[in-house]
Amino acid sequence: NTRKAGLRLDIEEKAFGRISSGNYDFVADNARQSERVYRILNEDPEIEMPPADSHLSLNEEEKAIIIKWLEQGARW
């Protein structure tokens, strides 16, 4: 009930699926084409993920782990 933007990480097809903008949530082998990586690295409060109102955040190491996982093929 608290999911925003339809992001699902529990289903592989959803995690790597196309979203309403036409972009892909995550792109294996090319993290920079991933909408979620764009949002994770963005500091604009209207774009950033997780959103400021969630009171959650990712530290630099966590961001690097996500990017490395994608760049290495994002094995499920």
Distance bins in CASP14 RR format, pairs under 12 A and 6 or more apart:
PFRMAT RR
TARGET T0000
AUTHOR 0000-0000-0000
RMODE 2
METHOD distances of the structure
MODEL  1
2 50 0 0 0 0 0 1 0 0 0 0 0
2 51 0 0 0 0 0 1 0 0 0 0 0
2 53 0 0 0 0 0 1 0 0 0 0 0
2 54 0 0 0 0 1 0 0 0 0 0 0
2 56 0 0 0 0 0 1 0 0 0 0 0
3 9 0 0 0 0 1 0 0 0 0 0 0
3 10 0 0 0 0 0 1 0 0 0 0 0
3 14 0 0 0 0 0 1 0 0 0 0 0
3 50 0 0 0 0 0 1 0 0 0 0 0
3 51 0 0 0 0 0 1 0 0 0 0 0
3 54 0 0 0 0 0 1 0 0 0 0 0
4 36 0 0 0 0 0 1 0 0 0 0 0
4 39 0 0 0 0 0 1 0 0 0 0 0
4 49 0 0 0 0 1 0 0 0 0 0 0
4 50 0 0 0 0 1 0 0 0 0 0 0
4 51 1 0 0 1 0 0 0 0 0 0 0
4 53 0 0 0 0 1 0 0 0 0 0 0
4 54 0 0 0 0 1 0 0 0 0 0 0
4 56 0 0 0 0 0 1 0 0 0 0 0
5 14 0 0 0 0 0 1 0 0 0 0 0
5 19 1 0 0 1 0 0 0 0 0 0 0
5 20 0 0 0 0 1 0 0 0 0 0 0
5 21 0 0 0 0 1 0 0 0 0 0 0
5 23 0 0 0 0 0 1 0 0 0 0 0
5 25 0 0 0 0 1 0 0 0 0 0 0
5 35 0 0 0 0 1 0 0 0 0 0 0
5 36 0 0 0 0 1 0 0 0 0 0 0
5 39 0 0 0 0 1 0 0 0 0 0 0
5 47 0 0 0 0 0 1 0 0 0 0 0
5 49 0 0 0 0 1 0 0 0 0 0 0
5 50 0 0 0 0 0 1 0 0 0 0 0
5 51 0 0 0 0 1 0 0 0 0 0 0
5 54 0 0 0 0 0 1 0 0 0 0 0
6 14 0 0 0 0 1 0 0 0 0 0 0
6 15 0 0 0 0 0 1 0 0 0 0 0
6 17 0 0 0 0 0 1 0 0 0 0 0
6 19 1 0 0 1 0 0 0 0 0 0 0
6 20 0 0 0 0 1 0 0 0 0 0 0
6 25 0 0 0 0 1 0 0 0 0 0 0
6 35 0 0 0 0 0 1 0 0 0 0 0
6 36 0 0 0 0 0 1 0 0 0 0 0
6 49 0 0 0 0 0 1 0 0 0 0 0
7 14 1 0 0 1 0 0 0 0 0 0 0
7 15 0 0 0 0 1 0 0 0 0 0 0
7 16 0 0 0 0 0 1 0 0 0 0 0
7 17 0 0 0 0 0 1 0 0 0 0 0
7 19 0 0 0 0 1 0 0 0 0 0 0
7 20 0 0 0 0 0 1 0 0 0 0 0
7 24 0 0 0 0 0 1 0 0 0 0 0
7 25 1 0 0 1 0 0 0 0 0 0 0
7 26 0 0 0 0 1 0 0 0 0 0 0
7 34 0 0 0 0 0 1 0 0 0 0 0
7 35 0 0 0 0 1 0 0 0 0 0 0
7 36 1 0 0 1 0 0 0 0 0 0 0
7 39 0 0 0 0 1 0 0 0 0 0 0
7 40 0 0 0 0 0 1 0 0 0 0 0
7 49 0 0 0 0 1 0 0 0 0 0 0
7 50 0 0 0 0 1 0 0 0 0 0 0
7 51 0 0 0 0 0 1 0 0 0 0 0
8 14 1 1 0 0 0 0 0 0 0 0 0
8 15 1 0 0 1 0 0 0 0 0 0 0
8 16 0 0 0 0 0 1 0 0 0 0 0
8 17 0 0 0 0 1 0 0 0 0 0 0
8 19 0 0 0 0 0 1 0 0 0 0 0
8 25 0 0 0 0 1 0 0 0 0 0 0
8 26 0 0 0 0 0 1 0 0 0 0 0
8 36 0 0 0 0 0 1 0 0 0 0 0
9 15 1 0 1 0 0 0 0 0 0 0 0
9 16 0 0 0 0 0 1 0 0 0 0 0
9 17 0 0 0 0 0 1 0 0 0 0 0
9 25 0 0 0 0 1 0 0 0 0 0 0
9 26 0 0 0 0 1 0 0 0 0 0 0
9 36 0 0 0 0 1 0 0 0 0 0 0
9 66 0 0 0 0 0 1 0 0 0 0 0
9 69 0 0 0 0 0 1 0 0 0 0 0
9 74 0 0 0 0 0 1 0 0 0 0 0
9 76 0 0 0 0 0 1 0 0 0 0 0
10 76 0 0 0 0 0 1 0 0 0 0 0
11 17 0 0 0 0 1 0 0 0 0 0 0
11 25 0 0 0 0 0 1 0 0 0 0 0
11 76 0 0 0 0 0 1 0 0 0 0 0
12 25 0 0 0 0 0 1 0 0 0 0 0
12 26 0 0 0 0 1 0 0 0 0 0 0
12 28 0 0 0 0 0 1 0 0 0 0 0
12 74 0 0 0 0 1 0 0 0 0 0 0
12 75 0 0 0 0 0 1 0 0 0 0 0
12 76 1 0 1 0 0 0 0 0 0 0 0
13 24 0 0 0 0 0 1 0 0 0 0 0
13 25 0 0 0 0 0 1 0 0 0 0 0
13 26 0 0 0 0 0 1 0 0 0 0 0
13 76 0 0 0 0 1 0 0 0 0 0 0
14 24 0 0 0 0 0 1 0 0 0 0 0
14 25 1 0 0 1 0 0 0 0 0 0 0
14 26 0 0 0 0 1 0 0 0 0 0 0
14 36 0 0 0 0 0 1 0 0 0 0 0
14 76 0 0 0 0 0 1 0 0 0 0 0
15 24 0 0 0 0 1 0 0 0 0 0 0
15 25 1 0 1 0 0 0 0 0 0 0 0
15 26 1 0 1 0 0 0 0 0 0 0 0
15 27 0 0 0 0 0 1 0 0 0 0 0
15 28 0 0 0 0 1 0 0 0 0 0 0
15 34 0 0 0 0 1 0 0 0 0 0 0
15 35 0 0 0 0 0 1 0 0 0 0 0
15 36 0 0 0 0 1 0 0 0 0 0 0
15 66 0 0 0 0 0 1 0 0 0 0 0
15 69 0 0 0 0 0 1 0 0 0 0 0
15 70 0 0 0 0 0 1 0 0 0 0 0
15 74 0 0 0 0 1 0 0 0 0 0 0
15 76 0 0 0 0 1 0 0 0 0 0 0
16 23 0 0 0 0 0 1 0 0 0 0 0
16 24 1 0 0 1 0 0 0 0 0 0 0
16 25 1 0 0 1 0 0 0 0 0 0 0
16 26 1 0 1 0 0 0 0 0 0 0 0
16 27 1 0 0 1 0 0 0 0 0 0 0
16 28 1 0 0 1 0 0 0 0 0 0 0
16 29 0 0 0 0 0 1 0 0 0 0 0
16 30 0 0 0 0 0 1 0 0 0 0 0
16 33 0 0 0 0 0 1 0 0 0 0 0
16 34 0 0 0 0 1 0 0 0 0 0 0
16 35 0 0 0 0 0 1 0 0 0 0 0
16 36 0 0 0 0 0 1 0 0 0 0 0
16 70 0 0 0 0 1 0 0 0 0 0 0
16 73 0 0 0 0 0 1 0 0 0 0 0
16 74 1 0 0 1 0 0 0 0 0 0 0
16 75 0 0 0 0 0 1 0 0 0 0 0
16 76 0 0 0 0 1 0 0 0 0 0 0
17 23 0 0 0 0 1 0 0 0 0 0 0
17 24 1 0 1 0 0 0 0 0 0 0 0
17 25 1 0 1 0 0 0 0 0 0 0 0
17 26 1 0 0 1 0 0 0 0 0 0 0
17 27 0 0 0 0 1 0 0 0 0 0 0
17 28 0 0 0 0 0 1 0 0 0 0 0
17 34 0 0 0 0 0 1 0 0 0 0 0
17 35 0 0 0 0 1 0 0 0 0 0 0
17 36 0 0 0 0 0 1 0 0 0 0 0
18 24 1 0 1 0 0 0 0 0 0 0 0
18 25 0 0 0 0 1 0 0 0 0 0 0
18 26 0 0 0 0 0 1 0 0 0 0 0
18 27 0 0 0 0 0 1 0 0 0 0 0
18 33 0 0 0 0 0 1 0 0 0 0 0
18 34 0 0 0 0 0 1 0 0 0 0 0
18 35 0 0 0 0 1 0 0 0 0 0 0
19 25 1 0 1 0 0 0 0 0 0 0 0
19 26 0 0 0 0 0 1 0 0 0 0 0
19 27 0 0 0 0 0 1 0 0 0 0 0
19 34 0 0 0 0 0 1 0 0 0 0 0
19 35 1 0 0 1 0 0 0 0 0 0 0
19 36 0 0 0 0 1 0 0 0 0 0 0
19 38 0 0 0 0 0 1 0 0 0 0 0
19 39 0 0 0 0 0 1 0 0 0 0 0
20 35 0 0 0 0 0 1 0 0 0 0 0
21 35 1 0 0 1 0 0 0 0 0 0 0
21 36 0 0 0 0 0 1 0 0 0 0 0
21 38 0 0 0 0 0 1 0 0 0 0 0
21 39 0 0 0 0 0 1 0 0 0 0 0
21 47 0 0 0 0 0 1 0 0 0 0 0
22 33 0 0 0 0 0 1 0 0 0 0 0
22 35 0 0 0 0 1 0 0 0 0 0 0
23 30 0 0 0 0 0 1 0 0 0 0 0
23 32 0 0 0 0 0 1 0 0 0 0 0
23 33 1 0 0 1 0 0 0 0 0 0 0
23 34 1 0 0 1 0 0 0 0 0 0 0
23 35 1 0 1 0 0 0 0 0 0 0 0
23 36 0 0 0 0 1 0 0 0 0 0 0
23 37 0 0 0 0 0 1 0 0 0 0 0
23 38 0 0 0 0 1 0 0 0 0 0 0
23 39 0 0 0 0 0 1 0 0 0 0 0
24 30 0 0 0 0 1 0 0 0 0 0 0
24 31 0 0 0 0 0 1 0 0 0 0 0
24 32 0 0 0 0 0 1 0 0 0 0 0
24 33 1 0 0 1 0 0 0 0 0 0 0
24 34 1 0 0 1 0 0 0 0 0 0 0
24 35 1 0 0 1 0 0 0 0 0 0 0
24 36 0 0 0 0 1 0 0 0 0 0 0
24 37 0 0 0 0 0 1 0 0 0 0 0
24 38 0 0 0 0 0 1 0 0 0 0 0
24 70 0 0 0 0 0 1 0 0 0 0 0
24 74 0 0 0 0 0 1 0 0 0 0 0
25 31 0 0 0 0 0 1 0 0 0 0 0
25 33 0 0 0 0 0 1 0 0 0 0 0
25 34 1 0 0 1 0 0 0 0 0 0 0
25 35 1 0 1 0 0 0 0 0 0 0 0
25 36 1 0 1 0 0 0 0 0 0 0 0
25 37 0 0 0 0 1 0 0 0 0 0 0
25 38 0 0 0 0 0 1 0 0 0 0 0
25 39 0 0 0 0 1 0 0 0 0 0 0
25 40 0 0 0 0 0 1 0 0 0 0 0
25 49 0 0 0 0 0 1 0 0 0 0 0
25 66 0 0 0 0 0 1 0 0 0 0 0
25 70 0 0 0 0 0 1 0 0 0 0 0
25 74 0 0 0 0 0 1 0 0 0 0 0
26 32 0 0 0 0 0 1 0 0 0 0 0
26 33 0 0 0 0 1 0 0 0 0 0 0
26 34 1 0 1 0 0 0 0 0 0 0 0
26 35 1 0 0 1 0 0 0 0 0 0 0
26 36 1 0 1 0 0 0 0 0 0 0 0
26 37 1 0 0 1 0 0 0 0 0 0 0
26 38 0 0 0 0 0 1 0 0 0 0 0
26 39 0 0 0 0 0 1 0 0 0 0 0
26 40 0 0 0 0 0 1 0 0 0 0 0
26 49 0 0 0 0 0 1 0 0 0 0 0
26 66 0 0 0 0 1 0 0 0 0 0 0
26 67 0 0 0 0 0 1 0 0 0 0 0
26 69 0 0 0 0 1 0 0 0 0 0 0
26 70 1 0 0 1 0 0 0 0 0 0 0
26 71 0 0 0 0 0 1 0 0 0 0 0
26 73 0 0 0 0 0 1 0 0 0 0 0
26 74 1 0 0 1 0 0 0 0 0 0 0
26 76 0 0 0 0 0 1 0 0 0 0 0
27 33 1 0 1 0 0 0 0 0 0 0 0
27 34 1 0 1 0 0 0 0 0 0 0 0
27 35 0 0 0 0 1 0 0 0 0 0 0
27 36 0 0 0 0 1 0 0 0 0 0 0
27 37 0 0 0 0 1 0 0 0 0 0 0
27 38 0 0 0 0 0 1 0 0 0 0 0
27 66 0 0 0 0 0 1 0 0 0 0 0
27 67 0 0 0 0 0 1 0 0 0 0 0
27 69 0 0 0 0 0 1 0 0 0 0 0
27 70 1 0 0 1 0 0 0 0 0 0 0
27 71 0 0 0 0 1 0 0 0 0 0 0
27 73 0 0 0 0 1 0 0 0 0 0 0
27 74 0 0 0 0 1 0 0 0 0 0 0
28 34 0 0 0 0 1 0 0 0 0 0 0
28 37 0 0 0 0 0 1 0 0 0 0 0
28 66 0 0 0 0 0 1 0 0 0 0 0
28 67 0 0 0 0 0 1 0 0 0 0 0
28 69 0 0 0 0 1 0 0 0 0 0 0
28 70 1 0 0 1 0 0 0 0 0 0 0
28 71 0 0 0 0 1 0 0 0 0 0 0
28 72 0 0 0 0 1 0 0 0 0 0 0
28 73 1 0 1 0 0 0 0 0 0 0 0
28 74 1 1 0 0 0 0 0 0 0 0 0
28 75 0 0 0 0 1 0 0 0 0 0 0
28 76 0 0 0 0 1 0 0 0 0 0 0
29 67 0 0 0 0 0 1 0 0 0 0 0
29 68 0 0 0 0 0 1 0 0 0 0 0
29 69 0 0 0 0 0 1 0 0 0 0 0
29 70 1 0 0 1 0 0 0 0 0 0 0
29 71 1 0 0 1 0 0 0 0 0 0 0
29 72 0 0 0 0 1 0 0 0 0 0 0
29 73 1 0 1 0 0 0 0 0 0 0 0
29 74 1 0 0 1 0 0 0 0 0 0 0
29 75 0 0 0 0 0 1 0 0 0 0 0
30 37 0 0 0 0 1 0 0 0 0 0 0
30 38 0 0 0 0 0 1 0 0 0 0 0
30 67 0 0 0 0 0 1 0 0 0 0 0
30 70 1 0 0 1 0 0 0 0 0 0 0
30 71 1 0 0 1 0 0 0 0 0 0 0
30 72 0 0 0 0 0 1 0 0 0 0 0
30 73 0 0 0 0 1 0 0 0 0 0 0
30 74 0 0 0 0 1 0 0 0 0 0 0
31 37 1 0 1 0 0 0 0 0 0 0 0
31 38 0 0 0 0 1 0 0 0 0 0 0
31 40 0 0 0 0 1 0 0 0 0 0 0
31 41 0 0 0 0 1 0 0 0 0 0 0
31 63 0 0 0 0 0 1 0 0 0 0 0
31 64 0 0 0 0 0 1 0 0 0 0 0
31 65 0 0 0 0 0 1 0 0 0 0 0
31 66 1 0 0 1 0 0 0 0 0 0 0
31 67 1 0 1 0 0 0 0 0 0 0 0
31 68 0 0 0 0 1 0 0 0 0 0 0
31 69 0 0 0 0 1 0 0 0 0 0 0
31 70 1 1 0 0 0 0 0 0 0 0 0
31 71 1 0 1 0 0 0 0 0 0 0 0
31 72 0 0 0 0 1 0 0 0 0 0 0
31 73 0 0 0 0 1 0 0 0 0 0 0
31 74 0 0 0 0 1 0 0 0 0 0 0
32 38 1 0 0 1 0 0 0 0 0 0 0
32 40 0 0 0 0 0 1 0 0 0 0 0
32 41 0 0 0 0 1 0 0 0 0 0 0
32 67 0 0 0 0 1 0 0 0 0 0 0
32 70 0 0 0 0 1 0 0 0 0 0 0
32 71 0 0 0 0 1 0 0 0 0 0 0
33 67 0 0 0 0 0 1 0 0 0 0 0
33 70 0 0 0 0 1 0 0 0 0 0 0
33 71 0 0 0 0 0 1 0 0 0 0 0
33 74 0 0 0 0 0 1 0 0 0 0 0
34 40 0 0 0 0 1 0 0 0 0 0 0
34 41 0 0 0 0 1 0 0 0 0 0 0
34 49 0 0 0 0 0 1 0 0 0 0 0
34 63 0 0 0 0 0 1 0 0 0 0 0
34 66 0 0 0 0 1 0 0 0 0 0 0
34 67 0 0 0 0 1 0 0 0 0 0 0
34 69 0 0 0 0 0 1 0 0 0 0 0
34 70 1 0 0 1 0 0 0 0 0 0 0
34 71 0 0 0 0 0 1 0 0 0 0 0
34 73 0 0 0 0 0 1 0 0 0 0 0
34 74 0 0 0 0 1 0 0 0 0 0 0
35 41 0 0 0 0 0 1 0 0 0 0 0
35 42 0 0 0 0 0 1 0 0 0 0 0
35 47 0 0 0 0 0 1 0 0 0 0 0
35 49 0 0 0 0 1 0 0 0 0 0 0
35 70 0 0 0 0 0 1 0 0 0 0 0
36 42 0 0 0 0 0 1 0 0 0 0 0
36 47 0 0 0 0 0 1 0 0 0 0 0
36 48 0 0 0 0 0 1 0 0 0 0 0
36 49 1 0 0 1 0 0 0 0 0 0 0
36 50 0 0 0 0 0 1 0 0 0 0 0
36 58 0 0 0 0 0 1 0 0 0 0 0
36 63 0 0 0 0 0 1 0 0 0 0 0
36 66 0 0 0 0 1 0 0 0 0 0 0
36 67 0 0 0 0 0 1 0 0 0 0 0
36 69 0 0 0 0 0 1 0 0 0 0 0
36 70 0 0 0 0 1 0 0 0 0 0 0
36 74 0 0 0 0 0 1 0 0 0 0 0
37 47 0 0 0 0 0 1 0 0 0 0 0
37 48 0 0 0 0 0 1 0 0 0 0 0
37 49 0 0 0 0 1 0 0 0 0 0 0
37 58 0 0 0 0 0 1 0 0 0 0 0
37 63 0 0 0 0 1 0 0 0 0 0 0
37 64 0 0 0 0 0 1 0 0 0 0 0
37 65 0 0 0 0 0 1 0 0 0 0 0
37 66 1 0 0 1 0 0 0 0 0 0 0
37 67 1 0 0 1 0 0 0 0 0 0 0
37 68 0 0 0 0 0 1 0 0 0 0 0
37 69 0 0 0 0 0 1 0 0 0 0 0
37 70 1 0 0 1 0 0 0 0 0 0 0
37 71 0 0 0 0 1 0 0 0 0 0 0
37 74 0 0 0 0 0 1 0 0 0 0 0
38 44 0 0 0 0 0 1 0 0 0 0 0
38 47 1 0 0 1 0 0 0 0 0 0 0
38 48 0 0 0 0 1 0 0 0 0 0 0
38 49 0 0 0 0 1 0 0 0 0 0 0
38 63 0 0 0 0 0 1 0 0 0 0 0
38 66 0 0 0 0 0 1 0 0 0 0 0
38 67 0 0 0 0 0 1 0 0 0 0 0
38 70 0 0 0 0 0 1 0 0 0 0 0
39 45 0 0 0 0 0 1 0 0 0 0 0
39 46 0 0 0 0 0 1 0 0 0 0 0
39 47 1 0 1 0 0 0 0 0 0 0 0
39 48 1 0 0 1 0 0 0 0 0 0 0
39 49 1 1 0 0 0 0 0 0 0 0 0
39 50 0 0 0 0 1 0 0 0 0 0 0
39 51 0 0 0 0 1 0 0 0 0 0 0
39 58 0 0 0 0 0 1 0 0 0 0 0
39 63 0 0 0 0 0 1 0 0 0 0 0
39 66 0 0 0 0 0 1 0 0 0 0 0
40 47 0 0 0 0 0 1 0 0 0 0 0
40 48 1 0 0 1 0 0 0 0 0 0 0
40 49 1 0 1 0 0 0 0 0 0 0 0
40 50 0 0 0 0 1 0 0 0 0 0 0
40 51 0 0 0 0 0 1 0 0 0 0 0
40 56 0 0 0 0 0 1 0 0 0 0 0
40 57 0 0 0 0 0 1 0 0 0 0 0
40 58 1 0 0 1 0 0 0 0 0 0 0
40 59 0 0 0 0 0 1 0 0 0 0 0
40 60 0 0 0 0 0 1 0 0 0 0 0
40 62 0 0 0 0 1 0 0 0 0 0 0
40 63 1 0 1 0 0 0 0 0 0 0 0
40 64 0 0 0 0 0 1 0 0 0 0 0
40 65 0 0 0 0 0 1 0 0 0 0 0
40 66 1 0 0 1 0 0 0 0 0 0 0
40 67 0 0 0 0 1 0 0 0 0 0 0
40 70 0 0 0 0 0 1 0 0 0 0 0
41 47 0 0 0 0 1 0 0 0 0 0 0
41 48 0 0 0 0 1 0 0 0 0 0 0
41 49 0 0 0 0 1 0 0 0 0 0 0
41 58 0 0 0 0 1 0 0 0 0 0 0
41 60 0 0 0 0 0 1 0 0 0 0 0
41 62 0 0 0 0 0 1 0 0 0 0 0
41 63 1 0 0 1 0 0 0 0 0 0 0
41 64 0 0 0 0 0 1 0 0 0 0 0
41 66 0 0 0 0 1 0 0 0 0 0 0
41 67 0 0 0 0 1 0 0 0 0 0 0
42 48 1 0 1 0 0 0 0 0 0 0 0
42 49 1 0 0 1 0 0 0 0 0 0 0
42 50 0 0 0 0 0 1 0 0 0 0 0
42 51 0 0 0 0 0 1 0 0 0 0 0
42 52 0 0 0 0 0 1 0 0 0 0 0
42 58 0 0 0 0 0 1 0 0 0 0 0
42 63 0 0 0 0 0 1 0 0 0 0 0
43 49 0 0 0 0 0 1 0 0 0 0 0
43 52 0 0 0 0 0 1 0 0 0 0 0
43 57 0 0 0 0 0 1 0 0 0 0 0
43 63 0 0 0 0 0 1 0 0 0 0 0
44 51 0 0 0 0 0 1 0 0 0 0 0
44 52 0 0 0 0 0 1 0 0 0 0 0
45 51 1 0 0 1 0 0 0 0 0 0 0
45 52 1 0 1 0 0 0 0 0 0 0 0
45 53 0 0 0 0 1 0 0 0 0 0 0
45 54 0 0 0 0 0 1 0 0 0 0 0
46 52 0 0 0 0 1 0 0 0 0 0 0
46 53 0 0 0 0 0 1 0 0 0 0 0
48 54 0 0 0 0 0 1 0 0 0 0 0
48 56 0 0 0 0 0 1 0 0 0 0 0
48 57 0 0 0 0 1 0 0 0 0 0 0
48 58 0 0 0 0 1 0 0 0 0 0 0
48 63 0 0 0 0 0 1 0 0 0 0 0
49 56 0 0 0 0 1 0 0 0 0 0 0
49 57 0 0 0 0 1 0 0 0 0 0 0
49 58 0 0 0 0 1 0 0 0 0 0 0
49 62 0 0 0 0 0 1 0 0 0 0 0
49 63 0 0 0 0 0 1 0 0 0 0 0
49 66 0 0 0 0 0 1 0 0 0 0 0
50 56 1 0 1 0 0 0 0 0 0 0 0
50 57 1 0 0 1 0 0 0 0 0 0 0
50 58 1 0 0 1 0 0 0 0 0 0 0
50 62 0 0 0 0 0 1 0 0 0 0 0
50 63 0 0 0 0 0 1 0 0 0 0 0
51 57 0 0 0 0 0 1 0 0 0 0 0
56 62 0 0 0 0 0 1 0 0 0 0 0
57 63 0 0 0 0 1 0 0 0 0 0 0
58 64 0 0 0 0 1 0 0 0 0 0 0
58 65 0 0 0 0 1 0 0 0 0 0 0
58 66 1 0 0 1 0 0 0 0 0 0 0
58 67 0 0 0 0 0 1 0 0 0 0 0
59 65 0 0 0 0 1 0 0 0 0 0 0
59 66 0 0 0 0 0 1 0 0 0 0 0
60 66 0 0 0 0 0 1 0 0 0 0 0
60 67 0 0 0 0 0 1 0 0 0 0 0
61 67 0 0 0 0 0 1 0 0 0 0 0
61 68 0 0 0 0 0 1 0 0 0 0 0
62 68 0 0 0 0 0 1 0 0 0 0 0
62 69 0 0 0 0 0 1 0 0 0 0 0
63 69 0 0 0 0 0 1 0 0 0 0 0
63 70 0 0 0 0 0 1 0 0 0 0 0
64 70 0 0 0 0 0 1 0 0 0 0 0
64 71 0 0 0 0 0 1 0 0 0 0 0
65 71 0 0 0 0 0 1 0 0 0 0 0
65 72 0 0 0 0 0 1 0 0 0 0 0
65 74 0 0 0 0 0 1 0 0 0 0 0
66 72 0 0 0 0 0 1 0 0 0 0 0
66 74 0 0 0 0 1 0 0 0 0 0 0
67 73 0 0 0 0 0 1 0 0 0 0 0
67 74 0 0 0 0 0 1 0 0 0 0 0
68 74 0 0 0 0 1 0 0 0 0 0 0
68 75 0 0 0 0 0 1 0 0 0 0 0
69 75 0 0 0 0 1 0 0 0 0 0 0
69 76 0 0 0 0 0 1 0 0 0 0 0
70 76 0 0 0 0 0 1 0 0 0 0 0
END
